[in-house]
Amino acid sequence: MKIWMSDINAVTHRLIKLNCMEHSDYRYLGEFDDEKLKSFFLEIQDDMDIEKNMKLIKYYGYLNIFIIHKTKK
């Protein structure tokens, strides 16, 4: 599947929007098979539920990932 991405990184969080259809403000990432998609998800967040997110992007054609930055105390 072809994937386009928007990545917004703030101090407190990161919002990654993936879409299987071309968007003008999204960056084209390339053609992804299942293994490449799994490794991409692990790069984003190592404790992500990979299988669930793979099913969601395949079913809906898009996926929004919201990651809260953990603060070090």
Backbone bond lengths (Angstrom), bond angles and torsions (degrees), N, CA, C in turn:
res aa  C-N    CA-C-N  psi(-1)  N-CA   C-N-CA  omega(-1)  CA-C   N-CA-C  phi
1 M - - - 1.444 - - 1.524 108.85 -
2 K 1.318 115.69 144.90 1.461 121.33 176.85 1.519 108.14 -86.65
3 I 1.351 115.93 139.14 1.462 119.64 -175.62 1.524 110.30 -131.37
4 W 1.344 114.46 134.68 1.451 122.99 172.58 1.529 107.59 -113.15
5 M 1.345 117.45 149.03 1.459 120.33 -174.02 1.527 111.39 -136.98
6 S 1.329 114.27 142.58 1.457 123.50 167.80 1.522 105.97 -118.27
7 D 1.326 117.18 131.09 1.469 121.25 -176.65 1.523 109.00 -128.17
8 I 1.322 116.06 114.27 1.462 122.24 178.29 1.518 107.59 -113.29
9 N 1.323 115.75 116.43 1.458 120.97 -176.82 1.527 108.83 -115.66
10 A 1.335 116.28 114.42 1.462 122.40 178.33 1.530 109.03 -110.94
11 V 1.302 116.13 178.35 1.465 120.67 -179.34 1.529 111.37 -63.79
12 T 1.329 117.00 -40.20 1.465 120.84 -174.23 1.525 114.43 -96.58
13 H 1.332 117.24 -19.56 1.465 119.18 -174.58 1.528 111.26 -155.14
14 R 1.316 114.35 171.40 1.461 122.70 175.30 1.527 107.38 -135.41
15 L 1.312 116.84 131.74 1.456 122.30 178.54 1.520 108.53 -119.05
16 I 1.324 115.20 117.44 1.454 121.87 179.53 1.518 107.26 -113.45
17 K 1.327 115.72 123.99 1.459 121.81 178.22 1.516 107.98 -112.93
18 L 1.323 116.42 119.28 1.454 122.38 177.95 1.517 108.52 -108.67
19 N 1.322 116.33 141.19 1.452 120.55 -179.93 1.516 109.53 -143.61
20 C 1.321 116.88 142.89 1.458 122.17 179.36 1.525 112.08 -89.87
21 M 1.320 116.80 0.18 1.461 121.11 176.88 1.523 108.42 -119.89
22 E 1.306 116.31 149.43 1.462 121.64 -176.21 1.526 111.28 -65.91
23 H 1.331 115.63 135.61 1.456 123.53 174.70 1.515 108.32 -128.27
24 S 1.319 117.15 143.94 1.455 120.22 -175.14 1.529 113.15 -66.62
25 D 1.330 117.57 -34.00 1.467 119.36 -178.03 1.531 112.90 -97.45
26 Y 1.323 117.83 7.80 1.464 122.19 177.82 1.519 109.15 -100.71
27 R 1.323 116.17 153.21 1.464 122.89 179.00 1.526 108.39 -98.14
28 Y 1.329 116.66 133.68 1.458 121.13 179.98 1.528 109.67 -75.27
29 L 1.332 116.82 125.37 1.464 121.27 179.99 1.519 112.55 -94.27
30 G 1.314 117.48 -30.21 1.452 120.40 179.66 1.514 112.49 126.52
31 E 1.325 114.03 -169.95 1.459 122.76 179.78 1.528 108.16 -88.49
32 F 1.331 116.96 128.41 1.459 122.12 -176.96 1.526 110.18 -119.08
33 D 1.327 116.39 130.82 1.460 120.71 167.19 1.529 106.77 -97.76
34 D 1.322 117.88 -179.45 1.473 120.50 -176.08 1.525 112.70 -60.48
35 E 1.317 118.31 -42.87 1.463 120.72 -177.72 1.525 111.69 -67.46
36 K 1.317 116.85 -41.16 1.468 120.04 178.87 1.526 110.52 -66.48
37 L 1.335 116.73 -37.12 1.460 120.97 178.22 1.530 110.84 -66.53
38 K 1.331 117.52 -41.65 1.465 121.02 177.76 1.524 110.97 -60.98
39 S 1.327 117.75 -45.86 1.463 120.23 -179.64 1.525 111.36 -67.47
40 F 1.338 117.27 -33.52 1.465 120.69 176.41 1.530 110.47 -63.89
41 F 1.340 117.08 -44.49 1.464 120.78 177.90 1.527 111.14 -61.64
42 L 1.315 118.13 -39.17 1.464 121.04 179.07 1.526 111.68 -67.43
43 E 1.333 117.31 -32.33 1.466 120.23 175.96 1.522 111.04 -66.47
44 I 1.320 116.01 -36.94 1.466 120.54 -179.42 1.527 110.46 -68.50
45 Q 1.326 115.87 -50.74 1.465 121.01 -178.37 1.525 108.22 -152.86
46 D 1.325 116.69 121.19 1.466 120.78 -172.88 1.525 114.82 -72.23
47 D 1.346 118.78 -16.92 1.463 120.29 179.60 1.538 112.32 -108.45
48 M 1.324 116.54 22.96 1.460 122.14 -178.90 1.529 111.10 -73.22
49 D 1.323 116.49 146.74 1.462 121.90 173.73 1.534 107.44 -79.00
50 I 1.307 116.00 90.78 1.458 122.80 -171.97 1.521 112.20 -64.01
51 E 1.313 117.40 -47.60 1.469 120.92 -176.78 1.525 111.48 -61.30
52 K 1.326 117.12 -42.50 1.461 121.25 179.68 1.526 110.53 -63.35
53 N 1.322 117.21 -45.81 1.455 120.73 -178.34 1.524 112.38 -69.30
54 M 1.320 118.04 -31.85 1.460 120.69 175.83 1.532 110.18 -66.27
55 K 1.320 116.55 -41.78 1.471 120.16 177.96 1.524 111.11 -64.29
56 L 1.338 116.83 -40.43 1.461 120.89 -178.78 1.525 112.01 -64.80
57 I 1.323 117.84 -46.38 1.467 119.49 -178.05 1.532 111.04 -68.92
58 K 1.321 117.12 -33.21 1.466 119.66 177.99 1.531 110.76 -71.10
59 Y 1.313 117.80 -36.96 1.462 121.20 -177.72 1.536 111.89 -76.15
60 Y 1.352 116.06 -50.53 1.459 120.07 -174.51 1.527 113.66 -89.25
61 G 1.319 118.09 -25.30 1.457 120.89 -177.77 1.512 113.64 88.06
62 Y 1.320 116.46 1.76 1.464 120.80 175.35 1.523 108.74 -153.02
63 L 1.335 115.99 163.14 1.459 120.89 179.00 1.518 108.29 -155.41
64 N 1.323 116.59 129.36 1.455 122.43 174.33 1.521 108.18 -106.71
65 I 1.309 116.59 127.51 1.466 122.28 -179.42 1.521 108.26 -117.04
66 F 1.316 116.26 120.52 1.463 122.45 179.63 1.520 108.01 -109.62
67 I 1.326 116.40 120.60 1.467 121.87 -177.74 1.521 108.32 -120.09
68 I 1.326 116.11 124.04 1.462 121.28 176.39 1.522 107.87 -89.87
69 H 1.339 115.80 126.99 1.468 120.47 177.81 1.528 108.97 -71.86
70 K 1.305 115.60 128.46 1.461 119.94 177.72 1.511 108.97 -82.41
71 T 1.325 115.40 132.55 1.458 120.00 -179.38 1.505 109.61 -90.27
72 K 1.311 115.59 142.11 1.469 121.25 177.50 1.520 108.75 -92.29
73 K 1.339 115.50 129.96 1.478 119.63 -179.42 1.499 110.23 -109.72
